[in-house]
């Protein structure tokens, strides 16, 4: 039989099975806990360090970007071959005349008023000249007397010449009779000339139109006294009886600035515009010019002829004259791309290496927001638009990329 062991005989220090498994369980839980704590620490470090590193990187990029200014460029384009030069013009009639009385008398009747279209030679007024009629009658009587005296003196001189051939009279007496006949002839011619003058004056009783046109002024009334030579007959009446203007063709006078004067020649195409007819163009041509610059206004006085048979334009009106000037076009740039320096006008050009080159240019025609660049620029240049006043030659810049522009071309080849 197996001896039984009493409880007192069992070893007191021998551990139980539950006591042996406790350390193993604690080790298995400590590893995940350590890993979790490590992850938390790493996350906290990342949350503080990574943004700091990103901010430092962004700041470095911003400093690098600010080191080279960013600019926008424009490419020069070809200027227009023709320029529409707009100038104010004064519309004047083709012919303009003031009609005065050539003889003194009273207005018997007038036949045309203002606005009437008259033909050349048409009677405008009739002047009654009783004194002139009497002078003409007297002159005709004097002419008859002078003619009778000449005939008698001429026949006498012929008889004395016949008697001189037979030695019946002296040579001196015959010459005297011949001279007397010549004097009587001169007196007759003077009387005839006086009659012709008075007849011409009498013909001025009829006031007629000198050319086809329209009456713009009438200053006569029936019974008014008028005097020859344009002198007023009354204190309240001007010497001008009528004023006539030819309006089927008009002259427009315009002053062209000196810079464009060389491009304006006879035959240059022109068109007119007025506020009375919006959108309508009146075709015209340059007829002639003064061919000299006015030293006061520095302009060229030019005459433009325009057909006005429809009567749309009125003499004395204001018109906008559009001159189509032909030229040898150069390149043009916006005004914002120019630098006005004390030494002249310049532009900032970006070279292939991204460096600024300041070039002196010469300004040509003015198109308002654009200017023609006569010299100093080529069609392939990249000109900086809106350059700063402090921009300097040789400065490094970065060109902003416009839509459709490769990034390499925009940066000027810089890395």
ZATOR-993077 format. One record per residue (C-alpha): residue number from 0; residue in one letter; chain; x, y negated, z negated. Coordinates in steps of 0.5 Angstrom, whole numbers. Layout:
# residues N
r n->NUM	res->A	chain->A	u->X	v->Y	w->Z .
...
This chain:
# residues 415
r n->0	res->X	chain->A	u->0	v->0	w->0 .
r n->1	res->X	chain->A	u->2	v->-7	w->2 .
r n->2	res->X	chain->A	u->3	v->-11	w->-4 .
r n->3	res->X	chain->A	u->-1	v->-17	w->-5 .
r n->4	res->X	chain->A	u->2	v->-24	w->-6 .
r n->5	res->X	chain->A	u->-1	v->-28	w->-11 .
r n->6	res->X	chain->A	u->-2	v->-36	w->-9 .
r n->7	res->X	chain->A	u->4	v->-37	w->-13 .
r n->8	res->X	chain->A	u->9	v->-33	w->-9 .
r n->9	res->X	chain->A	u->7	v->-37	w->-3 .
r n->10	res->X	chain->A	u->12	v->-42	w->-1 .
r n->11	res->X	chain->A	u->10	v->-49	w->-3 .
r n->12	res->X	chain->A	u->14	v->-53	w->3 .
r n->13	res->X	chain->A	u->12	v->-49	w->9 .
r n->14	res->X	chain->A	u->7	v->-54	w->13 .
r n->15	res->X	chain->A	u->1	v->-52	w->16 .
r n->16	res->X	chain->A	u->-1	v->-52	w->24 .
r n->17	res->X	chain->A	u->-5	v->-59	w->23 .
r n->18	res->X	chain->A	u->1	v->-62	w->20 .
r n->19	res->X	chain->A	u->6	v->-60	w->26 .
r n->20	res->X	chain->A	u->1	v->-62	w->32 .
r n->21	res->X	chain->A	u->1	v->-69	w->29 .
r n->22	res->X	chain->A	u->7	v->-72	w->31 .
r n->23	res->X	chain->A	u->6	v->-70	w->38 .
r n->24	res->X	chain->A	u->0	v->-73	w->39 .
r n->25	res->X	chain->A	u->3	v->-80	w->36 .
r n->26	res->X	chain->A	u->8	v->-79	w->42 .
r n->27	res->X	chain->A	u->3	v->-78	w->47 .
r n->28	res->X	chain->A	u->-1	v->-85	w->45 .
r n->29	res->X	chain->A	u->5	v->-89	w->44 .
r n->30	res->X	chain->A	u->8	v->-89	w->52 .
r n->31	res->X	chain->A	u->2	v->-91	w->55 .
r n->32	res->X	chain->A	u->1	v->-97	w->50 .
r n->33	res->X	chain->A	u->9	v->-99	w->51 .
r n->34	res->X	chain->A	u->7	v->-99	w->58 .
r n->35	res->X	chain->A	u->1	v->-103	w->58 .
r n->36	res->X	chain->A	u->5	v->-108	w->53 .
r n->37	res->X	chain->A	u->10	v->-109	w->58 .
r n->38	res->X	chain->A	u->5	v->-110	w->64 .
r n->39	res->X	chain->A	u->2	v->-116	w->60 .
r n->40	res->X	chain->A	u->9	v->-119	w->59 .
r n->41	res->X	chain->A	u->11	v->-118	w->66 .
r n->42	res->X	chain->A	u->4	v->-121	w->68 .
r n->43	res->X	chain->A	u->5	v->-127	w->63 .
r n->44	res->X	chain->A	u->12	v->-128	w->66 .
r n->45	res->X	chain->A	u->10	v->-128	w->73 .
r n->46	res->X	chain->A	u->4	v->-133	w->71 .
r n->47	res->X	chain->A	u->9	v->-138	w->69 .
r n->48	res->X	chain->A	u->15	v->-137	w->73 .
r n->49	res->X	chain->A	u->12	v->-136	w->80 .
r n->50	res->X	chain->A	u->8	v->-142	w->80 .
r n->51	res->X	chain->A	u->14	v->-146	w->78 .
r n->52	res->X	chain->A	u->18	v->-143	w->84 .
r n->53	res->X	chain->A	u->13	v->-144	w->89 .
r n->54	res->X	chain->A	u->13	v->-152	w->86 .
r n->55	res->X	chain->A	u->20	v->-152	w->87 .
r n->56	res->X	chain->A	u->20	v->-149	w->94 .
r n->57	res->X	chain->A	u->14	v->-154	w->96 .
r n->58	res->X	chain->A	u->18	v->-160	w->93 .
r n->59	res->X	chain->A	u->24	v->-158	w->97 .
r n->60	res->X	chain->A	u->20	v->-157	w->103 .
r n->61	res->X	chain->A	u->17	v->-164	w->102 .
r n->62	res->X	chain->A	u->24	v->-167	w->101 .
r n->63	res->X	chain->A	u->26	v->-164	w->107 .
r n->64	res->X	chain->A	u->20	v->-167	w->111 .
r n->65	res->X	chain->A	u->21	v->-174	w->108 .
r n->66	res->X	chain->A	u->28	v->-174	w->110 .
r n->67	res->X	chain->A	u->26	v->-174	w->118 .
r n->68	res->X	chain->A	u->20	v->-179	w->119 .
r n->69	res->X	chain->A	u->15	v->-176	w->123 .
r n->70	res->X	chain->A	u->13	v->-180	w->130 .
r n->71	res->X	chain->A	u->8	v->-179	w->135 .
r n->72	res->X	chain->A	u->10	v->-180	w->142 .
r n->73	res->X	chain->A	u->7	v->-182	w->149 .
r n->74	res->X	chain->A	u->9	v->-181	w->156 .
r n->75	res->X	chain->A	u->10	v->-187	w->161 .
r n->76	res->X	chain->A	u->5	v->-187	w->167 .
r n->77	res->X	chain->A	u->5	v->-190	w->173 .
r n->78	res->X	chain->A	u->2	v->-197	w->173 .
r n->79	res->X	chain->A	u->-4	v->-198	w->178 .
r n->80	res->X	chain->A	u->-2	v->-200	w->185 .
r n->81	res->X	chain->A	u->-7	v->-206	w->185 .
r n->82	res->X	chain->A	u->-9	v->-211	w->180 .
r n->83	res->X	chain->A	u->-16	v->-214	w->179 .
r n->84	res->X	chain->A	u->-14	v->-221	w->177 .
r n->85	res->X	chain->A	u->-20	v->-224	w->174 .
r n->86	res->X	chain->A	u->-20	v->-232	w->174 .
r n->87	res->X	chain->A	u->-25	v->-237	w->173 .
r n->88	res->X	chain->A	u->-27	v->-241	w->180 .
r n->89	res->X	chain->A	u->-31	v->-247	w->182 .
r n->90	res->X	chain->A	u->-36	v->-246	w->188 .
r n->91	res->X	chain->A	u->-36	v->-252	w->192 .
r n->92	res->X	chain->A	u->-40	v->-253	w->199 .
r n->93	res->X	chain->A	u->-37	v->-252	w->206 .
r n->94	res->X	chain->A	u->-38	v->-259	w->208 .
r n->95	res->X	chain->A	u->-40	v->-265	w->203 .
r n->96	res->X	chain->A	u->-42	v->-272	w->205 .
r n->97	res->X	chain->A	u->-45	v->-278	w->202 .
r n->98	res->X	chain->A	u->-49	v->-282	w->207 .
r n->99	res->X	chain->A	u->-49	v->-290	w->207 .
r n->100	res->X	chain->A	u->-52	v->-295	w->211 .
r n->101	res->X	chain->A	u->-48	v->-298	w->217 .
r n->102	res->X	chain->A	u->-53	v->-304	w->218 .
r n->103	res->X	chain->A	u->-57	v->-308	w->213 .
r n->104	res->X	chain->A	u->-64	v->-308	w->213 .
r n->105	res->X	chain->A	u->-70	v->-306	w->209 .
r n->106	res->X	chain->A	u->-72	v->-298	w->209 .
r n->107	res->X	chain->A	u->-78	v->-298	w->213 .
r n->108	res->X	chain->A	u->-79	v->-290	w->212 .
r n->109	res->X	chain->A	u->-75	v->-284	w->210 .
r n->110	res->X	chain->A	u->-77	v->-277	w->213 .
r n->111	res->X	chain->A	u->-73	v->-272	w->208 .
r n->112	res->X	chain->A	u->-73	v->-271	w->201 .
r n->113	res->X	chain->A	u->-68	v->-267	w->196 .
r n->114	res->X	chain->A	u->-68	v->-259	w->198 .
r n->115	res->X	chain->A	u->-70	v->-260	w->205 .
r n->116	res->X	chain->A	u->-66	v->-256	w->210 .
r n->117	res->X	chain->A	u->-64	v->-261	w->216 .
r n->118	res->X	chain->A	u->-60	v->-260	w->222 .
r n->119	res->X	chain->A	u->-55	v->-264	w->225 .
r n->120	res->X	chain->A	u->-58	v->-271	w->228 .
r n->121	res->X	chain->A	u->-64	v->-270	w->225 .
r n->122	res->X	chain->A	u->-67	v->-277	w->222 .
r n->123	res->X	chain->A	u->-67	v->-278	w->215 .
r n->124	res->X	chain->A	u->-69	v->-285	w->214 .
r n->125	res->X	chain->A	u->-71	v->-291	w->219 .
r n->126	res->X	chain->A	u->-68	v->-298	w->217 .
r n->127	res->X	chain->A	u->-72	v->-305	w->219 .
r n->128	res->X	chain->A	u->-66	v->-310	w->222 .
r n->129	res->X	chain->A	u->-70	v->-316	w->224 .
r n->130	res->X	chain->A	u->-64	v->-321	w->223 .
r n->131	res->X	chain->A	u->-59	v->-316	w->227 .
r n->132	res->X	chain->A	u->-65	v->-315	w->233 .
r n->133	res->X	chain->A	u->-64	v->-323	w->234 .
r n->134	res->X	chain->A	u->-57	v->-323	w->234 .
r n->135	res->X	chain->A	u->-57	v->-317	w->239 .
r n->136	res->X	chain->A	u->-61	v->-322	w->243 .
r n->137	res->X	chain->A	u->-57	v->-328	w->243 .
r n->138	res->X	chain->A	u->-51	v->-324	w->244 .
r n->139	res->X	chain->A	u->-54	v->-321	w->251 .
r n->140	res->X	chain->A	u->-56	v->-329	w->253 .
r n->141	res->X	chain->A	u->-48	v->-330	w->251 .
r n->142	res->X	chain->A	u->-46	v->-325	w->256 .
r n->143	res->X	chain->A	u->-51	v->-327	w->262 .
r n->144	res->X	chain->A	u->-48	v->-334	w->261 .
r n->145	res->X	chain->A	u->-41	v->-331	w->261 .
r n->146	res->X	chain->A	u->-42	v->-327	w->267 .
r n->147	res->X	chain->A	u->-45	v->-333	w->271 .
r n->148	res->X	chain->A	u->-39	v->-337	w->269 .
r n->149	res->X	chain->A	u->-35	v->-332	w->271 .
r n->150	res->X	chain->A	u->-38	v->-331	w->278 .
r n->151	res->X	chain->A	u->-38	v->-339	w->279 .
r n->152	res->X	chain->A	u->-30	v->-339	w->277 .
r n->153	res->X	chain->A	u->-29	v->-333	w->282 .
r n->154	res->X	chain->A	u->-32	v->-336	w->288 .
r n->155	res->X	chain->A	u->-28	v->-342	w->287 .
r n->156	res->X	chain->A	u->-22	v->-339	w->286 .
r n->157	res->X	chain->A	u->-23	v->-335	w->293 .
r n->158	res->X	chain->A	u->-24	v->-341	w->297 .
r n->159	res->X	chain->A	u->-18	v->-345	w->294 .
r n->160	res->X	chain->A	u->-14	v->-339	w->296 .
r n->161	res->X	chain->A	u->-17	v->-339	w->303 .
r n->162	res->X	chain->A	u->-15	v->-347	w->303 .
r n->163	res->X	chain->A	u->-8	v->-345	w->301 .
r n->164	res->X	chain->A	u->-7	v->-341	w->307 .
r n->165	res->X	chain->A	u->-8	v->-347	w->312 .
r n->166	res->X	chain->A	u->-5	v->-352	w->307 .
r n->167	res->X	chain->A	u->-11	v->-356	w->305 .
r n->168	res->X	chain->A	u->-10	v->-356	w->298 .
r n->169	res->X	chain->A	u->-3	v->-355	w->294 .
r n->170	res->X	chain->A	u->-1	v->-349	w->291 .
r n->171	res->X	chain->A	u->-2	v->-352	w->284 .
r n->172	res->X	chain->A	u->-9	v->-353	w->285 .
r n->173	res->X	chain->A	u->-10	v->-346	w->287 .
r n->174	res->X	chain->A	u->-7	v->-343	w->282 .
r n->175	res->X	chain->A	u->-11	v->-347	w->277 .
r n->176	res->X	chain->A	u->-17	v->-344	w->280 .
r n->177	res->X	chain->A	u->-15	v->-337	w->279 .
r n->178	res->X	chain->A	u->-13	v->-338	w->272 .
r n->179	res->X	chain->A	u->-20	v->-341	w->271 .
r n->180	res->X	chain->A	u->-23	v->-335	w->274 .
r n->181	res->X	chain->A	u->-19	v->-330	w->270 .
r n->182	res->X	chain->A	u->-21	v->-334	w->263 .
r n->183	res->X	chain->A	u->-28	v->-333	w->265 .
r n->184	res->X	chain->A	u->-27	v->-326	w->266 .
r n->185	res->X	chain->A	u->-24	v->-325	w->259 .
r n->186	res->X	chain->A	u->-30	v->-329	w->256 .
r n->187	res->X	chain->A	u->-35	v->-324	w->260 .
r n->188	res->X	chain->A	u->-31	v->-318	w->257 .
r n->189	res->X	chain->A	u->-32	v->-321	w->250 .
r n->190	res->X	chain->A	u->-39	v->-322	w->251 .
r n->191	res->X	chain->A	u->-40	v->-315	w->253 .
r n->192	res->X	chain->A	u->-36	v->-312	w->247 .
r n->193	res->X	chain->A	u->-40	v->-316	w->242 .
r n->194	res->X	chain->A	u->-47	v->-314	w->246 .
r n->195	res->X	chain->A	u->-44	v->-307	w->245 .
r n->196	res->X	chain->A	u->-42	v->-307	w->238 .
r n->197	res->X	chain->A	u->-49	v->-310	w->236 .
r n->198	res->X	chain->A	u->-52	v->-305	w->240 .
r n->199	res->X	chain->A	u->-48	v->-300	w->236 .
r n->200	res->X	chain->A	u->-51	v->-303	w->230 .
r n->201	res->X	chain->A	u->-58	v->-303	w->232 .
r n->202	res->X	chain->A	u->-57	v->-295	w->233 .
r n->203	res->X	chain->A	u->-55	v->-295	w->226 .
r n->204	res->X	chain->A	u->-62	v->-296	w->224 .
r n->205	res->X	chain->A	u->-64	v->-289	w->224 .
r n->206	res->X	chain->A	u->-60	v->-285	w->219 .
r n->207	res->X	chain->A	u->-59	v->-278	w->221 .
r n->208	res->X	chain->A	u->-55	v->-272	w->218 .
r n->209	res->X	chain->A	u->-48	v->-271	w->220 .
r n->210	res->X	chain->A	u->-49	v->-263	w->220 .
r n->211	res->X	chain->A	u->-53	v->-258	w->218 .
r n->212	res->X	chain->A	u->-54	v->-257	w->211 .
r n->213	res->X	chain->A	u->-59	v->-259	w->205 .
r n->214	res->X	chain->A	u->-60	v->-265	w->202 .
r n->215	res->X	chain->A	u->-58	v->-266	w->194 .
r n->216	res->X	chain->A	u->-59	v->-273	w->193 .
r n->217	res->X	chain->A	u->-64	v->-278	w->196 .
r n->218	res->X	chain->A	u->-63	v->-285	w->193 .
r n->219	res->X	chain->A	u->-68	v->-289	w->198 .
r n->220	res->X	chain->A	u->-75	v->-292	w->197 .
r n->221	res->X	chain->A	u->-79	v->-295	w->202 .
r n->222	res->X	chain->A	u->-78	v->-303	w->202 .
r n->223	res->X	chain->A	u->-72	v->-302	w->199 .
r n->224	res->X	chain->A	u->-66	v->-307	w->201 .
r n->225	res->X	chain->A	u->-60	v->-304	w->204 .
r n->226	res->X	chain->A	u->-53	v->-307	w->206 .
r n->227	res->X	chain->A	u->-48	v->-304	w->211 .
r n->228	res->X	chain->A	u->-42	v->-301	w->208 .
r n->229	res->X	chain->A	u->-45	v->-298	w->202 .
r n->230	res->X	chain->A	u->-45	v->-304	w->198 .
r n->231	res->X	chain->A	u->-52	v->-304	w->194 .
r n->232	res->X	chain->A	u->-57	v->-308	w->196 .
r n->233	res->X	chain->A	u->-60	v->-308	w->189 .
r n->234	res->X	chain->A	u->-57	v->-308	w->182 .
r n->235	res->X	chain->A	u->-61	v->-301	w->181 .
r n->236	res->X	chain->A	u->-60	v->-298	w->187 .
r n->237	res->X	chain->A	u->-53	v->-294	w->189 .
r n->238	res->X	chain->A	u->-50	v->-295	w->196 .
r n->239	res->X	chain->A	u->-51	v->-288	w->197 .
r n->240	res->X	chain->A	u->-57	v->-287	w->201 .
r n->241	res->X	chain->A	u->-57	v->-279	w->201 .
r n->242	res->X	chain->A	u->-52	v->-273	w->200 .
r n->243	res->X	chain->A	u->-52	v->-267	w->204 .
r n->244	res->X	chain->A	u->-48	v->-261	w->203 .
r n->245	res->X	chain->A	u->-47	v->-255	w->208 .
r n->246	res->X	chain->A	u->-49	v->-249	w->204 .
r n->247	res->X	chain->A	u->-49	v->-243	w->209 .
r n->248	res->X	chain->A	u->-41	v->-242	w->207 .
r n->249	res->X	chain->A	u->-38	v->-244	w->201 .
r n->250	res->X	chain->A	u->-31	v->-245	w->198 .
r n->251	res->X	chain->A	u->-29	v->-243	w->192 .
r n->252	res->X	chain->A	u->-23	v->-246	w->188 .
r n->253	res->X	chain->A	u->-19	v->-242	w->183 .
r n->254	res->X	chain->A	u->-12	v->-243	w->180 .
r n->255	res->X	chain->A	u->-7	v->-237	w->180 .
r n->256	res->X	chain->A	u->-2	v->-237	w->175 .
r n->257	res->X	chain->A	u->5	v->-237	w->177 .
r n->258	res->X	chain->A	u->7	v->-230	w->175 .
r n->259	res->X	chain->A	u->2	v->-228	w->180 .
r n->260	res->X	chain->A	u->2	v->-233	w->185 .
r n->261	res->X	chain->A	u->7	v->-229	w->190 .
r n->262	res->X	chain->A	u->2	v->-224	w->191 .
r n->263	res->X	chain->A	u->-4	v->-228	w->193 .
r n->264	res->X	chain->A	u->-3	v->-229	w->201 .
r n->265	res->X	chain->A	u->-9	v->-231	w->206 .
r n->266	res->X	chain->A	u->-13	v->-225	w->207 .
r n->267	res->X	chain->A	u->-12	v->-222	w->200 .
r n->268	res->X	chain->A	u->-19	v->-219	w->198 .
r n->269	res->X	chain->A	u->-23	v->-222	w->193 .
r n->270	res->X	chain->A	u->-30	v->-221	w->190 .
r n->271	res->X	chain->A	u->-34	v->-226	w->186 .
r n->272	res->X	chain->A	u->-39	v->-224	w->180 .
r n->273	res->X	chain->A	u->-44	v->-229	w->177 .
r n->274	res->X	chain->A	u->-48	v->-229	w->171 .
r n->275	res->X	chain->A	u->-54	v->-230	w->175 .
r n->276	res->X	chain->A	u->-53	v->-223	w->179 .
r n->277	res->X	chain->A	u->-51	v->-218	w->174 .
r n->278	res->X	chain->A	u->-47	v->-212	w->178 .
r n->279	res->X	chain->A	u->-47	v->-216	w->184 .
r n->280	res->X	chain->A	u->-41	v->-217	w->188 .
r n->281	res->X	chain->A	u->-40	v->-223	w->193 .
r n->282	res->X	chain->A	u->-35	v->-221	w->198 .
r n->283	res->X	chain->A	u->-30	v->-226	w->200 .
r n->284	res->X	chain->A	u->-23	v->-227	w->203 .
r n->285	res->X	chain->A	u->-17	v->-232	w->201 .
r n->286	res->X	chain->A	u->-17	v->-237	w->206 .
r n->287	res->X	chain->A	u->-11	v->-242	w->204 .
r n->288	res->X	chain->A	u->-7	v->-244	w->199 .
r n->289	res->X	chain->A	u->-3	v->-250	w->197 .
r n->290	res->X	chain->A	u->3	v->-246	w->198 .
r n->291	res->X	chain->A	u->6	v->-250	w->192 .
r n->292	res->X	chain->A	u->6	v->-249	w->184 .
r n->293	res->X	chain->A	u->3	v->-255	w->180 .
r n->294	res->X	chain->A	u->8	v->-258	w->176 .
r n->295	res->X	chain->A	u->3	v->-260	w->170 .
r n->296	res->X	chain->A	u->-1	v->-253	w->170 .
r n->297	res->X	chain->A	u->4	v->-248	w->173 .
r n->298	res->X	chain->A	u->-1	v->-245	w->177 .
r n->299	res->X	chain->A	u->-3	v->-245	w->185 .
r n->300	res->X	chain->A	u->-9	v->-248	w->188 .
r n->301	res->X	chain->A	u->-12	v->-243	w->192 .
r n->302	res->X	chain->A	u->-19	v->-243	w->197 .
r n->303	res->X	chain->A	u->-23	v->-237	w->197 .
r n->304	res->X	chain->A	u->-28	v->-237	w->203 .
r n->305	res->X	chain->A	u->-35	v->-234	w->202 .
r n->306	res->X	chain->A	u->-41	v->-233	w->206 .
r n->307	res->X	chain->A	u->-47	v->-235	w->203 .
r n->308	res->X	chain->A	u->-53	v->-235	w->209 .
r n->309	res->X	chain->A	u->-58	v->-232	w->204 .
r n->310	res->X	chain->A	u->-57	v->-238	w->199 .
r n->311	res->X	chain->A	u->-56	v->-234	w->193 .
r n->312	res->X	chain->A	u->-50	v->-238	w->191 .
r n->313	res->X	chain->A	u->-51	v->-245	w->189 .
r n->314	res->X	chain->A	u->-45	v->-251	w->190 .
r n->315	res->X	chain->A	u->-42	v->-253	w->183 .
r n->316	res->X	chain->A	u->-44	v->-247	w->180 .
r n->317	res->X	chain->A	u->-39	v->-243	w->176 .
r n->318	res->X	chain->A	u->-36	v->-236	w->178 .
r n->319	res->X	chain->A	u->-32	v->-230	w->176 .
r n->320	res->X	chain->A	u->-26	v->-229	w->182 .
r n->321	res->X	chain->A	u->-23	v->-222	w->182 .
r n->322	res->X	chain->A	u->-17	v->-222	w->186 .
r n->323	res->X	chain->A	u->-15	v->-215	w->188 .
r n->324	res->X	chain->A	u->-7	v->-216	w->188 .
r n->325	res->X	chain->A	u->-3	v->-211	w->191 .
r n->326	res->X	chain->A	u->4	v->-209	w->188 .
r n->327	res->X	chain->A	u->10	v->-204	w->188 .
r n->328	res->X	chain->A	u->7	v->-200	w->181 .
r n->329	res->X	chain->A	u->12	v->-199	w->176 .
r n->330	res->X	chain->A	u->11	v->-195	w->169 .
r n->331	res->X	chain->A	u->6	v->-197	w->164 .
r n->332	res->X	chain->A	u->6	v->-196	w->156 .
r n->333	res->X	chain->A	u->1	v->-198	w->151 .
r n->334	res->X	chain->A	u->2	v->-205	w->148 .
r n->335	res->X	chain->A	u->3	v->-201	w->141 .
r n->336	res->X	chain->A	u->9	v->-197	w->143 .
r n->337	res->X	chain->A	u->13	v->-204	w->144 .
r n->338	res->X	chain->A	u->18	v->-207	w->139 .
r n->339	res->X	chain->A	u->19	v->-214	w->139 .
r n->340	res->X	chain->A	u->26	v->-216	w->137 .
r n->341	res->X	chain->A	u->30	v->-222	w->137 .
r n->342	res->X	chain->A	u->34	v->-220	w->142 .
r n->343	res->X	chain->A	u->28	v->-218	w->147 .
r n->344	res->X	chain->A	u->23	v->-213	w->148 .
r n->345	res->X	chain->A	u->25	v->-205	w->147 .
r n->346	res->X	chain->A	u->22	v->-198	w->146 .
r n->347	res->X	chain->A	u->24	v->-193	w->142 .
r n->348	res->X	chain->A	u->26	v->-186	w->146 .
r n->349	res->X	chain->A	u->27	v->-179	w->143 .
r n->350	res->X	chain->A	u->32	v->-176	w->146 .
r n->351	res->X	chain->A	u->33	v->-168	w->147 .
r n->352	res->X	chain->A	u->37	v->-168	w->140 .
r n->353	res->X	chain->A	u->31	v->-171	w->136 .
r n->354	res->X	chain->A	u->35	v->-178	w->135 .
r n->355	res->X	chain->A	u->32	v->-185	w->137 .
r n->356	res->X	chain->A	u->35	v->-189	w->142 .
r n->357	res->X	chain->A	u->33	v->-196	w->143 .
r n->358	res->X	chain->A	u->32	v->-199	w->150 .
r n->359	res->X	chain->A	u->31	v->-206	w->152 .
r n->360	res->X	chain->A	u->26	v->-206	w->157 .
r n->361	res->X	chain->A	u->23	v->-212	w->162 .
r n->362	res->X	chain->A	u->15	v->-213	w->162 .
r n->363	res->X	chain->A	u->12	v->-213	w->168 .
r n->364	res->X	chain->A	u->4	v->-214	w->169 .
r n->365	res->X	chain->A	u->-1	v->-215	w->163 .
r n->366	res->X	chain->A	u->-7	v->-210	w->164 .
r n->367	res->X	chain->A	u->-9	v->-212	w->157 .
r n->368	res->X	chain->A	u->-8	v->-206	w->152 .
r n->369	res->X	chain->A	u->-3	v->-203	w->157 .
r n->370	res->X	chain->A	u->4	v->-207	w->160 .
r n->371	res->X	chain->A	u->8	v->-205	w->166 .
r n->372	res->X	chain->A	u->15	v->-204	w->164 .
r n->373	res->X	chain->A	u->19	v->-206	w->170 .
r n->374	res->X	chain->A	u->26	v->-204	w->168 .
r n->375	res->X	chain->A	u->29	v->-200	w->163 .
r n->376	res->X	chain->A	u->24	v->-194	w->163 .
r n->377	res->X	chain->A	u->24	v->-187	w->166 .
r n->378	res->X	chain->A	u->18	v->-182	w->167 .
r n->379	res->X	chain->A	u->21	v->-177	w->163 .
r n->380	res->X	chain->A	u->22	v->-181	w->157 .
r n->381	res->X	chain->A	u->18	v->-179	w->150 .
r n->382	res->X	chain->A	u->17	v->-186	w->148 .
r n->383	res->X	chain->A	u->15	v->-187	w->140 .
r n->384	res->X	chain->A	u->8	v->-190	w->139 .
r n->385	res->X	chain->A	u->7	v->-195	w->134 .
r n->386	res->X	chain->A	u->14	v->-195	w->131 .
r n->387	res->X	chain->A	u->16	v->-198	w->125 .
r n->388	res->X	chain->A	u->20	v->-204	w->125 .
r n->389	res->X	chain->A	u->26	v->-201	w->121 .
r n->390	res->X	chain->A	u->27	v->-196	w->126 .
r n->391	res->X	chain->A	u->34	v->-196	w->128 .
r n->392	res->X	chain->A	u->38	v->-193	w->134 .
r n->393	res->X	chain->A	u->41	v->-186	w->132 .
r n->394	res->X	chain->A	u->36	v->-184	w->127 .
r n->395	res->X	chain->A	u->33	v->-177	w->126 .
r n->396	res->X	chain->A	u->26	v->-176	w->127 .
r n->397	res->X	chain->A	u->21	v->-171	w->128 .
r n->398	res->X	chain->A	u->16	v->-171	w->133 .
r n->399	res->X	chain->A	u->9	v->-169	w->131 .
r n->400	res->X	chain->A	u->6	v->-163	w->136 .
r n->401	res->X	chain->A	u->0	v->-166	w->140 .
r n->402	res->X	chain->A	u->-6	v->-161	w->143 .
r n->403	res->X	chain->A	u->-3	v->-157	w->148 .
r n->404	res->X	chain->A	u->5	v->-159	w->146 .
r n->405	res->X	chain->A	u->9	v->-153	w->144 .
r n->406	res->X	chain->A	u->12	v->-153	w->137 .
r n->407	res->X	chain->A	u->19	v->-153	w->140 .
r n->408	res->X	chain->A	u->18	v->-159	w->145 .
r n->409	res->X	chain->A	u->15	v->-163	w->139 .
r n->410	res->X	chain->A	u->21	v->-162	w->134 .
r n->411	res->X	chain->A	u->26	v->-164	w->140 .
r n->412	res->X	chain->A	u->29	v->-157	w->139 .
r n->413	res->X	chain->A	u->31	v->-158	w->132 .
r n->414	res->X	chain->A	u->31	v->-152	w->127 .
